């Protein structure tokens, strides 16, 4: 979904109804605060009730965290940038991700809002439980922490310059995804899968347009 003009002010209006519109916005602290108790209890349940050892939980958790990075890449590439001639599907894509490309400075829609997030998380937990059984109590927390880290990294990329030099390729990869080519640079929390599948920008050769990057950054 491409736009002739990126809006540097305001935010997209998703719904005319004010209540529904309020449900499309969220703050990072609220989302972290909402999930940490749930995920902590899930790990506690895996240890005390299911009977997994600490090492088992740690191994499953790390595996789920890594799996998230792959899920992130696939979702961003094939769902968030899904191309369709259906106006209904196009609107769904816009609600999930297109509005961010249209209004990249809208900091209220970088984390999935609380209610839609809980609904989707419940659905994912159910699917994972059907596949993994009791292993889900250690897997789901790792998967969701992966999401929270991804969303937080996305927030930081639009809020500040990279804090360390080694992180600059990650920042550049995402900025170029916004203003140069939406068919490249799908990794947000990392560039691993972009490198694996050949969708990484050649950040050593492509010159970054500082003015266009500035248009993507939040107002201080």
LUMNUMI-647253 format. One line per 2 residues: number of its first residue (from 0); their letters; for each residue z, x, y of N, C-alpha, C. Coordinates in steps of 0.05 Angstrom, whole numbers, always signed. Example, Ala and Ser with C-alpha at 12.3 -4.5 7.8 and 13.67 -1.06 7.14 Angstrom:
0) AS) +156,+264,-114,+156,+246,-90,+156,+264,-66 | +142,+257,-45,+143,+273,-21,+157,+258,+1
***
This chain:
0) XX) +0,+17,-24,+0,+0,+0,+0,+18,+25 | -23,+18,+39,-25,+35,+62,-24,+19,+88
2) XX) -14,+31,+109,-12,+18,+135,-26,+34,+156 | -41,+20,+173,-55,+33,+194,-36,+47,+214
4) XX) -12,+34,+217,+7,+45,+235,+35,+44,+223 | +49,+66,+225,+77,+68,+216,+95,+60,+240
6) XX) +113,+41,+235,+130,+32,+257,+155,+50,+258 | +160,+61,+282,+182,+79,+285,+207,+65,+295
8) XX) +205,+39,+301,+228,+24,+311,+230,-2,+295 | +254,-12,+294,+259,-37,+281,+258,-35,+251
10) XX) +254,-59,+238,+253,-60,+209,+236,-84,+201 | +226,-84,+177,+209,-106,+167,+226,-131,+164
12) XX) +214,-154,+169,+227,-179,+164,+218,-189,+136 | +236,-189,+117,+229,-197,+90,+229,-227,+86
14) XX) +250,-240,+97,+253,-269,+95,+259,-281,+122 | +249,-305,+126,+255,-319,+151,+284,-329,+152
16) XX) +294,-336,+128,+322,-345,+126,+341,-322,+132 | +359,-325,+151,+377,-304,+159,+396,-295,+137
18) XX) +405,-313,+120,+423,-306,+98,+408,-289,+78 | +385,-298,+70,+369,-283,+50,+362,-256,+62
20) XX) +356,-255,+87,+348,-230,+100,+372,-210,+99 | +396,-221,+103,+420,-203,+102,+424,-191,+75
22) XX) +415,-205,+54,+418,-195,+26,+399,-172,+20 | +380,-166,+38,+361,-145,+33,+370,-118,+45
24) XX) +394,-118,+56,+404,-94,+70,+430,-84,+57 | +433,-57,+58,+458,-46,+47,+465,-20,+59
26) XX) +490,-12,+56,+500,+14,+67,+507,+31,+43 | +500,+57,+44,+506,+76,+22,+535,+75,+13
28) XX) +554,+74,+32,+582,+74,+24,+590,+49,+8 | +578,+27,+15,+584,+2,+1,+574,+4,-28
30) XX) +550,+14,-32,+538,+16,-59,+554,+36,-76 | +560,+59,-65,+576,+79,-80,+603,+66,-87
32) XX) +616,+53,-67,+642,+41,-72,+642,+19,-92 | +619,+6,-94,+616,-16,-113,+613,-6,-142
34) XX) +598,+16,-145,+592,+25,-172,+612,+45,-184 | +625,+61,-168,+643,+81,-179,+665,+69,-197
36) XX) +678,+48,-189,+698,+36,-207,+686,+26,-233 | +662,+13,-231,+649,+2,-255,+641,+25,-274
38) XX) +629,+46,-264,+620,+68,-280,+644,+84,-292 | +665,+86,-276,+689,+100,-286,+701,+85,-309
40) XX) +703,+59,-307,+714,+43,-328,+697,+45,-353 | +671,+46,-350,+652,+48,-372,+657,+74,-388
42) XX) +661,+96,-373,+667,+121,-386,+695,+120,-400 | +714,+108,-387,+741,+105,-398,+740,+89,-424
44) XX) +724,+67,-424,+720,+50,-447,+707,+66,-470 | +687,+82,-463,+674,+99,-483,+693,+117,-497
46) XX) +713,+127,-482,+732,+147,-493,+755,+133,-508 | +766,+112,-496,+790,+100,-508,+785,+79,-529
48) XX) +763,+64,-526,+758,+41,-544,+736,+48,-564 | +714,+59,-554,+691,+65,-572,+699,+90,-589
50) XX) +714,+108,-577,+723,+131,-592,+706,+156,-590 | +689,+157,-570,+674,+182,-566,+692,+204,-556
52) XX) +685,+229,-564,+700,+252,-554,+690,+258,-525 | +706,+275,-512,+698,+283,-485,+671,+297,-485
54) XX) +666,+314,-505,+641,+329,-507,+618,+310,-512 | +622,+290,-529,+601,+270,-534,+594,+255,-508
56) XX) +614,+246,-494,+610,+232,-469,+595,+249,-449 | +604,+274,-447,+592,+292,-428,+562,+296,-435
58) XX) +556,+301,-460,+529,+305,-469,+511,+281,-464 | +521,+258,-470,+505,+233,-466,+501,+228,-436
60) XX) +522,+233,-420,+521,+229,-391,+500,+247,-379 | +500,+273,-386,+481,+292,-375,+452,+284,-384
62) XX) +450,+276,-409,+423,+267,-419,+413,+243,-403 | +431,+224,-397,+423,+201,-382,+416,+208,-353
64) XX) +430,+227,-342,+424,+237,-315,+396,+248,-314 | +389,+264,-334,+362,+275,-335,+341,+254,-340
66) XX) +348,+234,-357,+329,+212,-362,+324,+197,-337 | +344,+194,-319,+340,+180,-294,+317,+193,-278
68) XX) +317,+220,-277,+296,+233,-261,+268,+225,-270 | +265,+222,-297,+239,+213,-308,+233,+184,-300
70) XX) +254,+167,-303,+252,+139,-295,+245,+136,-266 | +258,+152,-249,+253,+152,-220,+223,+158,-215
72) XX) +213,+179,-228,+185,+186,-223,+166,+164,-232 | +170,+153,-256,+153,+131,-265,+154,+107,-248
74) XX) +178,+99,-240,+182,+75,-223,+168,+79,-196 | +172,+102,-184,+160,+107,-158,+130,+108,-160
76) XX) +119,+120,-180,+90,+124,-183,+76,+98,-191 | +87,+84,-211,+72,+62,-223,+82,+34,-216
78) XX) +106,+32,-205,+116,+5,-197,+117,+3,-167 | +130,+22,-153,+132,+21,-124,+106,+24,-110
80) XX) +86,+37,-123,+60,+40,-111,+39,+26,-127 | +47,+4,-140,+28,-12,-156,+7,-24,-138
82) XX) -18,-21,-145,-40,-31,-130,-50,-57,-144 | -51,-79,-129,-59,-104,-140,-74,-121,-119
84) XX) -91,-139,-129,-105,-157,-112,-90,-184,-109 | -69,-186,-124,-52,-210,-123,-34,-209,-98
86) XX) -36,-229,-81,-19,-230,-57,+11,-232,-64 | +17,-246,-86,+45,-249,-94,+57,-223,-104
88) XX) +42,-209,-120,+51,-183,-130,+52,-163,-108 | +33,-164,-89,+33,-146,-66,+58,-150,-49
90) XX) +66,-175,-47,+91,-180,-31,+115,-169,-45 | +116,-171,-72,+138,-160,-87,+140,-130,-83
92) XX) +116,-117,-85,+115,-88,-81,+124,-81,-53 | +117,-97,-33,+125,-92,-5,+155,-95,-3
94) XX) +167,-115,-15,+196,-119,-14,+211,-96,-26 | +201,-86,-49,+215,-64,-63,+211,-37,-49
96) XX) +187,-32,-39,+182,-5,-29,+163,-3,-5 | +144,-21,-4,+124,-20,+17,+136,-21,+45
98) XX) +157,-36,+48,+170,-38,+74,+181,-11,+84 | +188,+6,+64,+199,+32,+72,+176,+50,+83
100) XX) +153,+48,+72,+130,+63,+83,+122,+52,+110 | +125,+26,+114,+118,+12,+139,+138,+18,+161
102) XX) +164,+19,+153,+186,+24,+172,+204,+46,+160 | +194,+71,+160,+209,+93,+147,+236,+99,+160
104) XX) +240,+90,+184,+266,+96,+198,+287,+75,+193 | +281,+55,+177,+300,+34,+170,+320,+44,+150
106) XX) +343,+53,+159,+363,+65,+141,+378,+44,+124 | +375,+18,+131,+390,-3,+116,+377,-11,+90
108) XX) +353,+0,+85,+339,-8,+60,+331,+15,+42 | +347,+37,+44,+342,+60,+27,+357,+57,+1
110) XX) +380,+43,+2,+395,+36,-23,+389,+7,-29 | +385,+1,-55,+381,-27,-61,+407,-43,-54
112) XX) +404,-65,-40,+427,-81,-31,+445,-90,-54 | +470,-95,-48,+490,-101,-68,+483,-122,-89
114) XX) +476,-146,-81,+471,-168,-100,+446,-162,-117 | +423,-156,-105,+400,-150,-122,+405,-126,-140
116) XX) +420,-106,-130,+427,-83,-145,+443,-89,-170 | +463,-106,-167,+480,-114,-189,+465,-130,-210
118) XX) +447,-147,-201,+430,-163,-219,+413,-145,-236 | +399,-126,-222,+381,-107,-236,+397,-89,-255
120) XX) +420,-79,-245,+437,-61,-261,+447,-75,-286 | +454,-101,-284,+462,-117,-307,+440,-119,-327
122) XX) +416,-124,-317,+392,-126,-335,+387,-100,-349 | +389,-78,-335,+384,-51,-347,+406,-44,-367
124) XX) +431,-52,-361,+453,-47,-380,+447,-62,-406 | +438,-87,-403,+433,-104,-427,+410,-91,-444
126) XX) +389,-82,-431,+367,-70,-446,+377,-44,-459 | +392,-28,-445,+402,-3,-456,+421,-8,-479
128) XX) +437,-30,-477,+456,-36,-499,+440,-44,-524 | +419,-59,-521,+403,-68,-544,+391,-43,-558
130) XX) +384,-23,-542,+371,+1,-554,+392,+21,-564 | +414,+25,-549,+433,+46,-554,+459,+37,-567
132) XX) +464,+12,-566,+490,+2,-577,+513,+13,-560 | +534,+22,-573,+558,+31,-558,+554,+56,-542
134) XX) +532,+71,-548,+526,+95,-533,+521,+88,-504 | +515,+63,-498,+509,+55,-471,+532,+60,-452
136) XX) +557,+59,-463,+580,+61,-445,+583,+90,-434 | +570,+109,-446,+569,+136,-435,+542,+141,-422
138) XX) +521,+128,-431,+494,+132,-421,+490,+118,-394 | +499,+93,-392,+494,+78,-367,+507,+91,-343
140) XX) +531,+101,-344,+543,+115,-320,+526,+139,-311 | +516,+155,-330,+499,+177,-323,+473,+168,-310
142) XX) +461,+147,-321,+437,+136,-310,+441,+126,-281 | +463,+112,-277,+468,+100,-251,+477,+121,-230
144) XX) +491,+142,-239,+497,+164,-221,+471,+177,-212 | +453,+179,-231,+426,+190,-224,+413,+174,-202
146) XX) +415,+147,-204,+404,+130,-183,+418,+134,-156 | +445,+136,-157,+460,+139,-132,+454,+166,-119
148) XX) +450,+187,-135,+443,+213,-124,+415,+212,-112 | +397,+199,-126,+369,+196,-116,+369,+181,-89
150) XX) +383,+159,-88,+383,+144,-63,+396,+159,-40 | +417,+174,-47,+430,+190,-27,+412,+213,-17
152) XX) +398,+226,-36,+380,+247,-28,+358,+236,-10 | +347,+213,-17,+327,+200,-1,+337,+195,+27
154) XX) +362,+186,+29,+374,+181,+55,+375,+206,+71 | +384,+228,+59,+387,+253,+73,+360,+265,+82
156) XX) +339,+261,+65,+313,+271,+72,+302,+258,+98 | +310,+233,+102,+302,+219,+126,+322,+222,+149
158) XX) +344,+234,+144,+365,+236,+164,+369,+264,+176 | +360,+285,+162,+366,+312,+171,+346,+332,+160
160) XX) +346,+356,+171,+330,+378,+161,+343,+387,+135 | +328,+400,+117,+341,+410,+92,+364,+429,+98
162) XX) +387,+425,+86,+410,+442,+92,+408,+471,+81 | +391,+474,+61,+387,+501,+49,+357,+506,+47
164) XX) +349,+531,+50,+320,+538,+49,+307,+530,+23 | +321,+533,+1,+309,+527,-25,+303,+497,-28
166) XX) +314,+480,-11,+309,+451,-13,+285,+442,+4 | +274,+460,+20,+252,+453,+38,+228,+442,+23
168) XX) +220,+453,+0,+197,+441,-15,+201,+412,-22 | +226,+405,-29,+232,+377,-36,+229,+360,-11
170) XX) +239,+368,+11,+236,+354,+36,+207,+351,+44 | +192,+373,+42,+164,+372,+50,+148,+355,+31
172) XX) +154,+355,+6,+140,+339,-14,+142,+310,-7 | +165,+301,+1,+169,+273,+7,+157,+266,+34
174) XX) +159,+283,+54,+147,+277,+80,+117,+275,+77 | +105,+293,+62,+76,+292,+58,+68,+266,+43
176) XX) +85,+258,+25,+80,+233,+10,+77,+209,+30 | +93,+210,+51,+93,+188,+71,+68,+189,+88
178) XX) +62,+212,+100,+41,+212,+120,+15,+224,+112 | +13,+237,+89,-12,+250,+81,-25,+236,+57
180) XX) -11,+232,+35,-23,+221,+11,-2,+208,-6 | -3,+181,-8,+16,+166,-23,+12,+169,-54
182) XX) -10,+182,-62,-16,+185,-90,-5,+212,-101 | +10,+226,-84,+23,+251,-92,+52,+250,-83
184) XX) +68,+268,-94,+96,+271,-84,+114,+248,-91 | +115,+240,-116,+132,+217,-124,+161,+224,-129
186) XX) +167,+249,-133,+194,+257,-137,+210,+257,-111 | +234,+246,-112,+251,+244,-88,+276,+261,-92
188) XX) +289,+258,-114,+314,+273,-119,+307,+301,-129 | +282,+305,-138,+274,+331,-149,+244,+331,-150
190) XX) +232,+355,-155,+203,+357,-157,+194,+364,-186 | +213,+363,-205,+207,+372,-232,+183,+357,-244
192) XX) +184,+330,-244,+163,+314,-257,+137,+315,-241 | +138,+319,-215,+114,+323,-199,+100,+348,-209
194) XX) +115,+369,-214,+104,+394,-223,+92,+391,-252 | +107,+376,-269,+98,+372,-296,+71,+356,-297
196) XX) +69,+335,-281,+46,+318,-282,+25,+324,-260 | +28,+346,-246,+8,+355,-227,+6,+338,-202
198) XX) +27,+325,-194,+26,+308,-169,+43,+320,-147 | +49,+346,-149,+65,+360,-129,+45,+370,-107
200) XX) +53,+366,-82,+38,+378,-60,+40,+408,-62 | +19,+422,-54,+21,+451,-52,+33,+458,-25
202) XX) +60,+457,-24,+74,+459,+1,+72,+487,+13 | +62,+506,-2,+58,+533,+9,+32,+535,+25
204) XX) +13,+517,+19,-13,+518,+32,-16,+495,+53 | -3,+472,+48,-6,+450,+67,+13,+454,+91
206) XX) +2,+453,+114,+17,+457,+138,+31,+431,+146 | +57,+432,+150,+72,+408,+157,+68,+401,+186
208) XX) +62,+375,+191,+59,+365,+218,+86,+357,+228 | +98,+373,+246,+125,+368,+255,+128,+342,+270
210) XX) +108,+333,+284,+109,+308,+299,+109,+284,+280 | +93,+286,+259,+93,+264,+240,+119,+263,+224
212) XX) +130,+286,+218,+156,+287,+204,+177,+275,+221 | +176,+281,+247,+196,+270,+266,+195,+239,+266
214) XX) +171,+228,+262,+168,+199,+262,+182,+187,+237 | +186,+203,+217,+199,+193,+192,+229,+195,+193
216) XX) +240,+209,+212,+268,+215,+213,+284,+194,+228 | +308,+188,+220,+326,+169,+233,+333,+179,+261
218) XX) +337,+161,+279,+348,+168,+305,+377,+177,+302 | +384,+199,+316,+411,+209,+314,+430,+191,+330
***
